[in-house]
Structure formats: C-alpha cells, structure tokens
Amino acid sequence: MTNTYRIRPIPLCHMTMDKGFYTYWKHYGEKVEVPAYAWLIEGGDEPILVDTGCSATEFRKYALMATDIRDIIPIEEALEGLGVAASGIQTIIMTHLDTDHILNARKFPNARLIVQEAELQFARNPHPCYAKKYHQHLYEGLNFATVRGDADIAPGVAVMATPGHTFGTQSVVVTTRQGKAVITGFCTIDDNFSDQGDIIPGSLVDPLRAYDSLVRVRRIADIIIPNHSQSLLTTKSIP
C-alpha cells in the first residue's frame, strides 16, 4: 500500500546570488534573493528529510558566488517546531553534495544519507574544473548509502536520477493527495518553471543532460518544487 505524504519546506538561510546561476544564458548581472532549504516528508512510518541545508556561519566558509548570507532558523529548532528531533531522523535523501545542501549533515548522528553513487564518486574525486566545490573533510565519517538511478525509498517516496546540474543529481518524487510532487534536485528557482518556458539551471556540468532532466520532471510531476523557490518561504505544507 502506498502512503500519502505532505512536504514541509524548511527555509534555513537567505543568500544573494547572480540570477544567471539559476537561469542558463539568461539574467546575468541581475541579483536575486534565494533561500536554502531542507524538506521534511511526513506521512510514512518515519519522517524523511531531503537535504540538510546549512547555517549562514558555515556556508560563508565555502560559498563561491553567494553574498549577504544570513540565517533564518537553525535546523534543530525548525524540526522541533514540527515535533521532530534531529536525533530521530534516520533517513536523509541528499539531492546532491553542494555545500549549501550538506553542511548540516553532522547534526543527524543516526541518519543514513541516500545519494547517487555517481555523485559521491565525483565529489570524492572531482574534475579539476569543479574541485573548489567539493571539500573532502565534509564527507568523512558520514553514513552514506548509495543508489544507482531511480530507486524507491519508502512506499510513495522515490528518487529519480536527474543529472546535469551535477553528475549525480537526484530529485525526489513524493506521493501526495494532489498527485506526485517532485522536489528538484537540480538548483532551480521559480523562474525555471514558468508559462514563458522552462529554463535549465545556470550552474551545470552538462546542459544536454540538464535539459533532459528538466523535461523528465515536467512529465512526471503534478507539483513541481524548485529547491531554491522564493515563493515557498512562508508555506507550511505541500499540499
């Protein structure tokens, strides 16, 4: 039997970015305010977290393009407000291993981190062009569990391979009462999905695969959740 879930957006910090980082070949030089999130999936046998997010203090050490980084709420406090202890989280789905998605990982001592095998391999041995994005000490001692391609995580929760932004990006498909919601693993804002046409991420390793991944999300999703959405800051639950 498939469970029906809801997704709780947890915005953890703000940053200012060049909009072109998110919109391929468009909007370079424009500044955009972007939140960094974790996402709590409720409704199954256990709560599932998607990404761990970051604190502003930690992210400032590693940010390559972001400026004006400031906290919204510590993740432990946000989870406590939802009735969940960090120590009670056993499953975390990592969409990819950029620092703003993984810096809070050590706050979850009992969790396994589900990541695409290709993502973990690349992060541990990155091409020189991308070496500044990946910091080996951040991965040491973490309990990674790797998958290859699409995989079921729980009844009604699955990951789908959506490479292009990084080599092993994965998005998260969640069954809700309003259909399939997809949290995009590739870094997108609301502008990437619009009536004027979809736009692949501006930061990527392969634009062709990024395009195919975006198209795939469009085909599958009844609800698309850009993982850096500006419009979900005050949203309590999806749906």
PADO-334617 format. One record per residue: residue in three letters; y, z, x of N, C-alpha, C, O in turn. Coordinates in steps of 0.05 Angstrom, whole numbers, padded with zeros to 5 digits, always signed. Example, Ala and Ser with C-alpha at 12.3 -4.5 7.8 and 13.67 -1.06 7.14 Angstrom:
2
ALA-00114+00156+00264-00090+00156+00246-00066+00156+00264-00066+00169+00285 SER-00045+00142+00257-00021+00143+00273+00001+00157+00258+00023+00161+00268 
END
This chain:
239
MET-00024+00000+00017+00000+00000+00000+00025+00000+00018+00027+00015+00037 THR+00044-00017+00011+00069-00019+00026+00090+00000+00015+00095+00001-00009 ASN+00101+00015+00033+00123+00034+00025+00149+00019+00021+00152-00004+00031 THR+00167+00032+00006+00194+00021+00003+00213+00041+00017+00212+00065+00012 TYR+00230+00030+00034+00247+00046+00051+00276+00042+00045+00285+00024+00031 ARG+00291+00061+00057+00320+00057+00059+00328+00061+00088+00315+00074+00103 ILE+00350+00049+00095+00360+00049+00123+00387+00064+00123+00405+00058+00108 ARG+00389+00083+00141+00413+00099+00145+00428+00089+00170+00418+00094+00192 PRO+00451+00076+00167+00467+00069+00191+00478+00095+00203+00489+00112+00189 ILE+00476+00097+00230+00487+00120+00244+00506+00109+00265+00498+00104+00288 PRO+00532+00106+00259+00551+00097+00279+00557+00120+00298+00564+00142+00289 LEU+00555+00115+00324+00557+00137+00344+00582+00135+00361+00593+00156+00369 CYS+00591+00111+00367+00616+00109+00382+00629+00082+00376+00616+00063+00366 HIS+00655+00080+00382+00670+00055+00380+00675+00044+00407+00675+00058+00427 MET+00679+00018+00408+00688+00005+00433+00705-00019+00426+00704-00030+00404 THR+00722-00028+00445+00737-00052+00442+00725-00074+00459+00720-00069+00483 MET+00720-00097+00447+00707-00119+00462+00722-00145+00458+00737-00148+00439 ASP+00718-00163+00476+00727-00191+00471+00708-00202+00450+00684-00201+00453 LYS+00720-00214+00429+00704-00223+00407+00684-00245+00415+00663-00248+00403 GLY+00691-00260+00436+00674-00281+00445+00647-00271+00455+00628-00287+00457 PHE+00645-00246+00462+00620-00234+00470+00599-00236+00447+00575-00237+00452 TYR+00609-00237+00423+00591-00238+00399+00590-00266+00387+00570-00272+00373 THR+00610-00283+00391+00611-00308+00377+00612-00331+00397+00633-00337+00409 TYR+00589-00344+00400+00586-00365+00421+00606-00388+00417+00608-00400+00396 TRP+00621-00392+00439+00641-00414+00441+00664-00410+00421+00679-00429+00415 LYS+00668-00386+00411+00690-00381+00392+00704-00355+00398+00691-00336+00409 HIS+00729-00353+00392+00745-00328+00391+00748-00315+00418+00753-00291+00419 TYR+00746-00330+00440+00750-00317+00466+00779-00308+00468+00797-00323+00460 GLY+00784-00285+00480+00810-00274+00483+00819-00257+00460+00839-00242+00462 GLU+00805-00258+00437+00811-00240+00415+00797-00214+00418+00774-00213+00428 LYS+00810-00192+00411+00798-00166+00414+00786-00157+00387+00797-00163+00366 VAL+00763-00143+00388+00750-00134+00364+00740-00106+00368+00729-00099+00389 GLU+00743-00089+00347+00732-00062+00348+00703-00063+00338+00697-00073+00317 VAL+00685-00051+00354+00656-00054+00349+00643-00026+00351+00648-00011+00370 PRO+00627-00019+00331+00612+00006+00333+00585+00002+00347+00574-00020+00346 ALA+00576+00023+00360+00548+00024+00370+00532+00042+00351+00541+00064+00345 TYR+00509+00033+00342+00494+00047+00321+00466+00055+00331+00456+00044+00351 ALA+00455+00075+00318+00426+00078+00314+00421+00075+00284+00440+00077+00268 TRP+00396+00070+00277+00389+00065+00249+00365+00082+00242+00344+00081+00256 LEU+00367+00098+00221+00344+00115+00212+00331+00102+00188+00344+00097+00168 ILE+00305+00098+00191+00289+00087+00169+00274+00109+00155+00258+00123+00168 GLU+00279+00113+00129+00267+00135+00114+00250+00123+00092+00255+00101+00082 GLY+00229+00138+00085+00212+00130+00062+00183+00128+00068+00166+00125+00050 GLY+00175+00131+00093+00147+00129+00101+00136+00157+00107+00148+00177+00099 ASP+00115+00158+00122+00102+00183+00130+00119+00198+00150+00117+00222+00152 GLU+00136+00184+00165+00153+00196+00184+00179+00180+00186+00179+00156+00181 PRO+00201+00193+00194+00225+00178+00199+00222+00160+00224+00210+00169+00244 ILE+00233+00136+00223+00232+00118+00246+00261+00112+00254+00277+00105+00237 LEU+00266+00114+00280+00293+00107+00290+00292+00080+00303+00274+00073+00317 VAL+00313+00065+00297+00317+00039+00311+00340+00042+00330+00363+00047+00322 ASP+00335+00038+00356+00354+00043+00378+00363+00072+00378+00361+00086+00358 THR+00372+00080+00402+00382+00108+00404+00412+00109+00407+00424+00131+00405 GLY+00425+00086+00411+00453+00086+00415+00462+00100+00440+00446+00103+00459 CYS+00487+00109+00441+00498+00121+00465+00521+00139+00458+00532+00138+00436 SER+00528+00156+00477+00553+00171+00475+00574+00156+00491+00568+00141+00509 ALA+00599+00161+00484+00621+00147+00498+00621+00155+00528+00625+00138+00545 THR+00616+00181+00534+00617+00190+00561+00596+00176+00578+00602+00167+00600 GLU+00572+00173+00568+00551+00160+00583+00556+00130+00585+00552+00118+00606 PHE+00564+00117+00563+00567+00088+00563+00590+00080+00582+00588+00058+00593 ARG+00610+00096+00585+00632+00089+00604+00622+00085+00632+00634+00070+00648 LYS+00600+00097+00639+00589+00094+00666+00577+00067+00671+00575+00058+00694 TYR+00569+00053+00649+00554+00028+00652+00567+00004+00639+00559-00019+00644 ALA+00587+00008+00623+00599-00014+00608+00612-00034+00626+00627-00028+00644 LEU+00604-00059+00622+00615-00081+00638+00639-00095+00625+00657-00104+00639 MET+00640-00096+00599+00661-00110+00585+00676-00093+00564+00698-00100+00557 ALA+00664-00071+00556+00676-00054+00535+00699-00037+00547+00697-00028+00569 THR+00719-00033+00530+00741-00015+00537+00746+00004+00514+00735+00000+00492 ASP+00763+00023+00518+00771+00042+00497+00746+00053+00482+00745+00052+00458 ILE+00727+00063+00498+00702+00073+00486+00707+00102+00477+00716+00118+00493 ARG+00700+00108+00452+00705+00134+00442+00684+00142+00422+00673+00125+00408 ASP+00678+00168+00422+00656+00178+00405+00664+00179+00376+00687+00182+00368 ILE+00643+00177+00359+00645+00182+00330+00631+00208+00324+00642+00226+00312 ILE+00605+00211+00333+00590+00235+00328+00566+00235+00347+00555+00214+00353 PRO+00558+00258+00358+00533+00259+00374+00509+00253+00356+00508+00260+00333 ILE+00489+00240+00367+00466+00231+00351+00451+00255+00340+00441+00254+00317 GLU+00449+00277+00355+00434+00300+00345+00448+00311+00320+00435+00318+00300 GLU+00474+00312+00321+00489+00322+00298+00487+00304+00274+00484+00313+00251 ALA+00488+00278+00279+00485+00258+00257+00458+00261+00244+00455+00260+00219 LEU+00437+00263+00260+00410+00266+00249+00406+00292+00233+00394+00292+00212 GLU+00417+00313+00244+00415+00339+00230+00428+00337+00202+00419+00349+00183 GLY+00450+00322+00201+00463+00318+00175+00446+00303+00155+00450+00304+00131 LEU+00426+00289+00165+00407+00274+00148+00381+00289+00145+00361+00279+00134 GLY+00380+00314+00156+00356+00330+00153+00334+00324+00172+00311+00330+00167 VAL+00341+00312+00195+00321+00304+00215+00329+00316+00242+00352+00314+00251 ALA+00310+00329+00255+00314+00339+00282+00306+00318+00303+00287+00303+00299 ALA+00321+00316+00325+00314+00297+00345+00286+00301+00356+00272+00282+00362 SER+00277+00326+00357+00250+00332+00367+00229+00323+00347+00205+00320+00355 GLY+00236+00318+00322+00217+00308+00302+00213+00278+00301+00196+00268+00287 ILE+00230+00263+00316+00227+00234+00317+00204+00227+00336+00204+00234+00360 GLN+00184+00213+00325+00161+00205+00342+00160+00175+00348+00147+00167+00366 THR+00175+00160+00332+00175+00130+00335+00203+00120+00336+00219+00124+00318 ILE+00209+00106+00358+00235+00093+00361+00229+00063+00368+00214+00057+00386 ILE+00241+00046+00352+00239+00017+00358+00264+00009+00374+00286+00012+00364 MET+00260-00001+00398+00282-00010+00415+00285-00040+00410+00267-00056+00417 THR+00308-00048+00400+00312-00077+00396+00314-00091+00422+00304-00114+00425 HIS+00327-00079+00442+00328-00089+00469+00338-00066+00487+00343-00044+00477 LEU+00341-00071+00512+00346-00049+00531+00373-00049+00543+00377-00038+00565 ASP+00393-00061+00530+00421-00057+00539+00428-00028+00537+00418-00013+00521 THR+00447-00020+00554+00453+00009+00557+00463+00022+00531+00456+00045+00525 ASP+00479+00007+00516+00490+00020+00492+00469+00024+00470+00474+00036+00449 HIS+00445+00013+00475+00423+00017+00456+00403+00038+00465+00387+00048+00448 ILE+00403+00045+00490+00381+00063+00501+00391+00088+00514+00375+00105+00521 LEU+00417+00092+00517+00426+00115+00533+00420+00142+00521+00418+00162+00536 ASN+00415+00144+00495+00408+00169+00483+00378+00175+00483+00369+00194+00471 ALA+00362+00158+00495+00333+00159+00493+00321+00186+00501+00302+00195+00490 ARG+00333+00198+00522+00321+00223+00532+00326+00247+00513+00316+00269+00518 LYS+00341+00242+00492+00346+00264+00473+00323+00265+00453+00323+00282+00434 PHE+00303+00248+00456+00280+00247+00438+00254+00252+00454+00240+00232+00460 PRO+00248+00277+00461+00226+00282+00480+00199+00276+00469+00180+00273+00485 ASN+00195+00274+00443+00169+00270+00432+00165+00241+00421+00145+00236+00407 ALA+00183+00223+00428+00182+00196+00417+00169+00176+00436+00171+00178+00460 ARG+00155+00157+00424+00147+00133+00438+00168+00111+00431+00177+00110+00409 LEU+00175+00096+00451+00195+00075+00448+00181+00048+00447+00170+00039+00467 ILE+00182+00035+00424+00168+00009+00420+00186-00013+00429+00208-00016+00418 VAL+00177-00029+00448+00194-00050+00459+00176-00074+00465+00152-00072+00469 GLN+00188-00098+00464+00173-00122+00471+00166-00121+00501+00182-00113+00518 GLU+00141-00128+00507+00132-00128+00534+00150-00145+00552+00156-00138+00575 ALA+00159-00168+00542+00176-00186+00558+00203-00173+00564+00214-00177+00585 GLU+00213-00156+00546+00238-00142+00550+00236-00122+00572+00252-00120+00590 LEU+00214-00106+00571+00211-00085+00591+00206-00097+00618+00216-00087+00638 GLN+00190-00118+00619+00184-00131+00645+00210-00142+00658+00215-00139+00682 PHE+00226-00155+00641+00251-00166+00652+00271-00144+00660+00284-00147+00681 ALA+00272-00123+00644+00291-00101+00651+00283-00088+00677+00300-00079+00692 ARG+00257-00086+00683+00248-00074+00707+00249-00092+00731+00248-00083+00754 ASN+00251-00118+00726+00253-00138+00748+00272-00160+00739+00264-00183+00736 PRO+00298-00154+00736+00316-00174+00724+00323-00196+00744+00323-00192+00768 HIS+00330-00219+00733+00341-00240+00749+00367-00231+00761+00382-00215+00748 PRO+00374-00239+00785+00400-00230+00797+00424-00234+00780+00444-00219+00781 CYS+00424-00255+00763+00447-00260+00745+00452-00238+00725+00474-00234+00716 TYR+00430-00223+00719+00432-00202+00699+00427-00174+00710+00425-00155+00694 ALA+00425-00171+00736+00417-00146+00748+00436-00123+00742+00428-00100+00740 LYS+00462-00129+00738+00481-00108+00733+00478-00096+00705+00489-00074+00700 LYS+00463-00109+00688+00459-00098+00661+00437-00077+00660+00436-00061+00641 TYR+00419-00077+00679+00395-00061+00677+00394-00041+00700+00397-00048+00723 HIS+00390-00016+00693+00391+00006+00712+00364+00021+00711+00357+00033+00691 GLN+00350+00018+00733+00322+00027+00733+00318+00056+00727+00298+00064+00715 HIS+00336+00073+00735+00332+00102+00731+00333+00109+00701+00323+00130+00693 LEU+00345+00091+00685+00347+00097+00656+00320+00094+00643+00315+00106+00621 TYR+00301+00080+00655+00275+00075+00643+00253+00094+00653+00231+00096+00642 GLU+00259+00108+00675+00239+00125+00687+00232+00149+00669+00249+00162+00658 GLY+00206+00153+00666+00197+00176+00650+00197+00172+00620+00189+00190+00606 LEU+00206+00149+00610+00206+00145+00581+00179+00135+00572+00165+00121+00587 ASN+00171+00142+00548+00145+00136+00538+00146+00109+00523+00148+00108+00498 PHE+00146+00087+00538+00147+00061+00526+00119+00053+00515+00099+00058+00527 ALA+00120+00040+00492+00096+00027+00481+00103-00002+00476+00122-00008+00461 THR+00089-00021+00489+00097-00049+00488+00082-00064+00466+00058-00058+00461 VAL+00095-00084+00455+00083-00103+00436+00089-00131+00446+00107-00135+00461 ARG+00073-00150+00436+00077-00178+00443+00083-00193+00417+00065-00196+00401 GLY+00107-00202+00413+00113-00218+00390+00115-00200+00365+00122-00177+00367 ASP+00110-00212+00342+00112-00198+00316+00090-00177+00314+00068-00181+00323 ALA+00097-00154+00303+00078-00132+00301+00086-00114+00278+00109-00109+00273 ASP+00066-00103+00264+00070-00083+00244+00073-00056+00257+00057-00049+00275 ILE+00093-00040+00249+00097-00014+00260+00087+00008+00240+00075+00028+00248 ALA+00092+00003+00215+00083+00021+00193+00081+00003+00168+00093-00019+00168 PRO+00068+00011+00147+00067-00005+00123+00096-00010+00113+00109+00008+00104 GLY+00104-00036+00114+00131-00043+00105+00152-00042+00126+00176-00048+00121 VAL+00144-00036+00151+00163-00038+00174+00150-00054+00196+00127-00048+00204 ALA+00163-00074+00205+00152-00092+00226+00174-00100+00245+00198-00099+00239 VAL+00165-00109+00269+00184-00122+00287+00178-00152+00288+00155-00160+00285 MET+00199-00167+00292+00196-00196+00296+00210-00204+00322+00232-00195+00327 ALA+00197-00220+00338+00208-00229+00363+00232-00248+00357+00229-00268+00343 THR+00255-00241+00368+00279-00257+00364+00294-00260+00391+00316-00250+00394 PRO+00281-00273+00411+00293-00275+00437+00317-00293+00438+00322-00308+00419 GLY+00331-00291+00460+00355-00308+00464+00378-00292+00474+00390-00299+00494 HIS+00385-00270+00460+00405-00252+00470+00395-00239+00495+00409-00239+00516 THR+00371-00229+00495+00356-00221+00519+00329-00234+00517+00322-00246+00497 PHE+00313-00232+00539+00287-00246+00539+00268-00234+00519+00251-00248+00508 GLY+00270-00208+00513+00251-00196+00495+00264-00182+00472+00254-00161+00463 THR+00285-00193+00461+00298-00181+00438+00279-00182+00414+00264-00201+00410 GLN+00279-00160+00399+00264-00159+00374+00282-00149+00352+00298-00131+00356 SER+00278-00160+00328+00292-00150+00304+00272-00134+00287+00248-00136+00291 VAL+00283-00119+00268+00266-00100+00253+00267-00108+00223+00289-00110+00212 VAL+00244-00113+00212+00241-00121+00184+00232-00097+00167+00211-00085+00173 VAL+00248-00090+00147+00243-00066+00132+00242-00073+00102+00260-00086+00091 THR+00220-00065+00089+00217-00070+00060+00234-00049+00044+00228-00025+00046 THR+00253-00059+00029+00269-00041+00012+00266-00049-00017+00253-00069-00023 ARG+00278-00034-00035+00276-00041-00064+00292-00066-00071+00289-00076-00093 GLN+00308-00076-00052+00323-00100-00056+00312-00123-00039+00326-00143-00036 GLY+00288-00120-00028+00276-00141-00012+00275-00134+00017+00278-00110+00024 LYS+00271-00154+00034+00268-00149+00062+00296-00148+00076+00312-00166+00075 ALA+00301-00125+00088+00325-00121+00104+00318-00125+00134+00297-00115+00143 VAL+00334-00140+00148+00329-00145+00177+00353-00134+00193+00375-00143+00190 ILE+00346-00114+00210+00366-00105+00230+00364-00124+00254+00344-00125+00267 THR+00385-00139+00259+00384-00158+00280+00383-00144+00307+00399-00127+00313 GLY+00363-00152+00323+00362-00141+00350+00382-00153+00368+00392-00139+00387 PHE+00389-00178+00364+00410-00191+00380+00437-00182+00371+00442-00178+00347 CYS+00455-00178+00390+00481-00165+00385+00499-00183+00369+00509-00203+00378 THR+00504-00175+00344+00520-00190+00325+00539-00172+00310+00534-00148+00307 ILE+00560-00184+00300+00579-00171+00283+00579-00186+00256+00564-00206+00253 ASP+00595-00178+00237+00595-00191+00211+00601-00220+00212+00591-00236+00196 ASP+00618-00228+00232+00627-00256+00234+00604-00275+00241+00606-00299+00236 ASN+00582-00265+00252+00560-00282+00259+00545-00293+00235+00532-00314+00237 PHE+00548-00280+00212+00535-00289+00187+00556-00291+00166+00565-00271+00155 SER+00564-00315+00160+00586-00319+00141+00582-00344+00125+00566-00361+00132 ASP+00598-00347+00104+00597-00371+00087+00607-00396+00103+00601-00418+00095 GLN+00622-00392+00124+00632-00414+00140+00611-00424+00160+00616-00444+00174 GLY+00589-00410+00162+00568-00419+00181+00561-00397+00200+00578-00381+00209 ASP+00535-00396+00207+00526-00375+00225+00533-00382+00254+00535-00406+00262 ILE+00536-00361+00271+00543-00364+00299+00524-00347+00315+00520-00324+00309 ILE+00512-00359+00336+00494-00344+00353+00511-00324+00370+00535-00328+00373 PRO+00498-00304+00382+00513-00285+00399+00526-00299+00422+00516-00320+00432 GLY+00548-00289+00431+00562-00300+00454+00550-00291+00480+00553-00305+00500 SER+00536-00269+00480+00522-00259+00504+00493-00266+00501+00480-00256+00482 LEU+00482-00282+00520+00454-00291+00516+00442-00300+00542+00456-00305+00562 VAL+00416-00303+00542+00402-00315+00564+00392-00343+00558+00386-00359+00576 ASP+00391-00350+00532+00381-00376+00524+00393-00383+00497+00384-00372+00476 PRO+00413-00401+00496+00426-00407+00470+00407-00421+00450+00410-00417+00426 LEU+00388-00436+00459+00370-00450+00441+00351-00431+00427+00347-00432+00403 ARG+00340-00412+00442+00323-00392+00430+00339-00373+00413+00330-00363+00392 ALA+00364-00368+00421+00381-00351+00404+00386-00364+00377+00386-00350+00357 TYR+00391-00390+00377+00395-00404+00352+00370-00403+00335+00371-00397+00311 ASP+00347-00408+00347+00322-00407+00331+00317-00379+00320+00307-00376+00297 SER+00324-00359+00335+00321-00331+00325+00339-00325+00302+00331-00313+00282 LEU+00364-00334+00304+00382-00330+00282+00373-00344+00256+00374-00333+00235 VAL+00363-00369+00259+00353-00384+00236+00329-00369+00224+00326-00368+00200 ARG+00312-00359+00241+00289-00344+00231+00297-00320+00215+00285-00314+00194 VAL+00316-00305+00224+00326-00282+00209+00337-00291+00182+00332-00278+00162 ARG+00352-00312+00182+00364-00323+00157+00342-00329+00137+00345-00324+00113 ARG+00320-00340+00146+00298-00349+00128+00283-00325+00117+00274-00326+00094 ILE+00281-00304+00132+00264-00281+00124+00280-00260+00108+00269-00249+00090 ALA+00305-00256+00116+00320-00233+00106+00332-00237+00078+00344-00258+00072 ASP+00328-00217+00061+00344-00215+00036+00370-00200+00042+00390-00205+00029 ILE+00369-00182+00061+00392-00167+00070+00394-00170+00100+00375-00162+00114 ILE+00416-00180+00111+00419-00182+00140+00438-00160+00149+00459-00156+00138 ILE+00429-00145+00169+00444-00123+00180+00452-00129+00209+00436-00126+00227 PRO+00476-00140+00214+00485-00144+00242+00486-00117+00256+00497-00098+00246 ASN+00474-00116+00280+00470-00089+00292+00495-00077+00304+00495-00055+00314 HIS+00518-00092+00303+00544-00080+00310+00564-00085+00287+00588-00089+00292 SER+00554-00085+00263+00571-00091+00240+00595-00072+00238+00593-00048+00241 GLN+00618-00084+00233+00642-00068+00229+00644-00057+00200+00659-00038+00195 SER+00630-00069+00182+00633-00063+00154+00615-00040+00145+00617-00031+00122 LEU+00597-00031+00162+00578-00010+00154+00585+00018+00164+00568+00036+00162 LEU+00609+00021+00174+00617+00046+00186+00615+00069+00166+00608+00092+00173 THR+00621+00064+00141+00621+00085+00120+00598+00082+00101+00597+00096+00081 THR+00580+00064+00107+00557+00060+00089+00536+00082+00094+00529+00087+00117 LYS+00528+00096+00073+00509+00118+00076+00480+00109+00075+00463+00121+00088 SER+00474+00087+00061+00447+00079+00057+00445+00049+00051+00462+00039+00037 ILE+00425+00036+00061+00419+00008+00055+00390+00007+00045+00373+00015+00060 PRO+00384-00001+00021+00404-00007+00000+00414+00019-00013+00430+00018-00031 
END
